[in-house]
Amino acid sequence: MDVYIVRHGQTDSNLAKVFNTYIEDINENGIKQAEELRDKIKDIKFDIIYCSPLLRAVHTKDIINVNNIKTIYEPRLEERDPGALAGMPWDTVDREKYWNYYEKEVYKDEESIEHLCKRVEEFLNELKEKDYKKVLIVAHSGVSKAFYKYFNGLPENGALLKLGLKNGDVREYKL
């Protein structure tokens, strides 16, 4: 099975380098990124789309789904919950530590990386049992980091910060 994961288009929080909130939509640049992404993948014959139910992912999916492929909204594809960090500047925390799998420091009440990776792993293990040839996943940077870990293993140092997708990017995996 070919699994394509895309990250939603840019949000104002991405631009301002602050932790996203759950209700945030993509901005004008994010719409442009989604349109460019749509043009890159429009000829791929997807069997199904799995999409995070968060607004920024749904809006991106609506733009790129020109072939009206059936969509399943999957909560396990939501971004890592930043808890009380939502809306705060990224430099409130040490982002290298925040995205290090082995780091145990908790800044507020954010979701752990272990929990994020576990829910994504459960989703992918269930997806393996499906009879699809090509699947499109519309999600977030943190989810793309968990995908990276699932398919490539955890880097020896546990550092995941730089392994996620940029806004509007796509990555293909074989499941």
GIGI-V201483 format. One record per pair of residues at least 4 apart in sequence whose C-alpha atoms are under 7 Angstrom apart, sorted by sequence separation. I is the first residue (numbers start at 1). J is the second residue. D is the distance in Angstrom with one decimal. If there is no record, write none. Layout:
I/J/D
I/J/D
//
This chain:
10/14/6.0
11/15/6.4
12/16/6.1
13/17/5.8
14/18/6.4
26/30/5.1
27/31/6.3
28/32/6.4
29/33/6.2
30/34/6.1
31/35/6.2
32/36/6.2
33/37/6.1
34/38/6.0
35/39/6.4
36/40/6.5
37/41/6.4
38/42/5.5
53/57/6.8
54/58/6.2
55/59/6.0
56/60/6.3
57/61/6.1
58/62/6.1
59/63/6.5
60/64/6.3
61/65/5.8
65/69/6.4
82/86/5.5
88/92/6.8
94/98/6.1
95/99/6.0
96/100/6.1
111/115/6.7
112/116/6.4
113/117/6.1
114/118/6.0
115/119/6.3
116/120/6.3
117/121/5.9
118/122/6.2
119/123/6.3
120/124/6.2
121/125/6.0
122/126/6.3
123/127/6.1
124/128/6.3
139/143/6.4
140/144/6.2
141/145/6.3
142/146/6.4
143/147/6.2
144/148/6.1
145/149/6.3
146/150/6.2
147/151/6.2
148/152/5.6
149/153/4.6
154/158/6.0
155/159/6.3
165/169/5.9
13/18/5.1
26/31/6.5
52/57/5.9
53/58/6.2
90/95/7.0
93/98/7.0
149/154/4.9
13/19/6.4
51/57/6.7
52/58/6.8
97/103/5.9
13/20/5.5
51/58/6.7
101/113/6.0
101/114/6.8
11/25/6.2
11/26/4.4
12/27/6.1
145/160/6.2
148/163/6.9
10/26/5.5
11/27/5.1
9/26/5.8
10/27/6.1
145/163/5.6
10/29/6.3
11/30/6.3
145/164/4.6
10/30/4.0
49/69/6.6
51/71/6.9
53/73/5.4
144/164/5.1
9/30/3.8
48/69/6.0
49/70/6.2
50/71/5.7
51/72/6.2
52/73/5.7
53/74/6.4
144/165/6.0
9/31/6.3
48/70/5.5
49/71/4.6
50/72/4.9
51/73/4.9
52/74/5.4
53/75/6.2
142/164/6.5
48/71/6.1
49/72/6.2
50/73/5.8
51/74/5.8
52/75/5.9
85/108/6.8
141/164/5.0
9/33/5.6
42/66/6.9
50/74/6.3
54/78/6.5
84/108/6.0
141/165/5.4
9/34/5.6
38/63/7.0
52/77/4.8
53/78/6.8
83/108/6.9
84/109/6.2
141/166/6.9
34/60/5.7
38/64/4.3
51/77/6.8
52/78/5.0
83/109/5.2
84/110/6.9
120/146/6.5
37/64/6.8
83/110/4.4
35/63/6.5
82/110/4.4
34/63/6.3
35/64/6.6
81/110/5.7
82/111/6.3
117/146/5.0
121/150/6.6
25/55/5.5
26/56/5.2
34/64/6.4
81/111/5.1
23/54/6.9
24/55/6.3
25/56/4.3
80/111/6.1
22/54/6.4
23/55/6.1
24/56/6.1
80/116/6.0
76/119/5.6
77/120/6.6
76/120/6.0
76/123/6.7
128/175/6.5
8/56/6.1
8/57/5.0
9/60/6.2
8/60/5.5
102/158/5.7
101/158/4.8
100/158/5.2
101/159/6.5
100/159/4.6
99/159/6.4
100/160/5.8
78/139/6.7
79/140/5.5
99/160/5.4
77/139/5.9
80/142/5.9
99/161/5.1
19/82/6.9
79/142/5.8
96/159/7.0
79/143/6.1
21/86/5.2
96/161/6.2
19/85/6.3
20/86/5.5
21/87/6.2
77/143/6.4
19/86/4.9
20/87/5.9
19/87/5.1
18/87/5.6
19/88/5.6
18/88/5.2
19/89/6.3
18/89/4.0
19/90/6.1
17/89/6.0
18/90/5.0
17/90/5.7
61/138/6.4
57/138/6.0
57/139/5.7
47/132/6.1
47/133/6.7
49/135/6.0
50/136/6.3
51/137/5.7
52/138/6.3
47/134/5.6
48/135/5.4
49/136/4.7
50/137/4.9
51/138/4.7
52/139/5.3
46/134/4.9
47/135/5.9
48/136/6.5
49/137/5.8
50/138/6.4
51/139/6.2
45/134/6.9
46/135/5.5
46/136/6.5
8/138/6.7
1/132/6.2
2/133/6.0
3/134/5.9
4/135/6.1
5/136/6.0
6/137/6.1
7/138/6.0
8/139/6.2
37/168/6.0
1/133/4.7
2/134/4.7
3/135/4.9
4/136/4.9
5/137/4.5
6/138/5.1
7/139/5.1
8/140/6.2
1/134/5.9
2/135/6.3
3/136/6.0
4/137/6.0
5/138/6.0
6/139/6.2
7/140/4.9
7/141/6.2
34/168/5.7
33/168/5.2
10/167/5.4
7/165/6.2
9/167/4.8
7/166/6.7
8/167/5.7
9/168/4.8
7/167/5.4
8/168/5.5
7/168/5.3
6/168/6.5
7/169/5.8
6/169/5.6
7/170/6.8
6/170/4.3
5/170/5.6
6/171/6.6
4/170/6.6
5/171/5.4
4/171/5.6
5/172/6.4
4/172/4.4
3/172/5.7
4/173/6.3
2/172/6.8
3/173/5.1
2/173/5.9
3/174/6.1
2/174/4.9
3/175/6.7
1/174/5.7
2/175/6.3
1/175/5.2
//
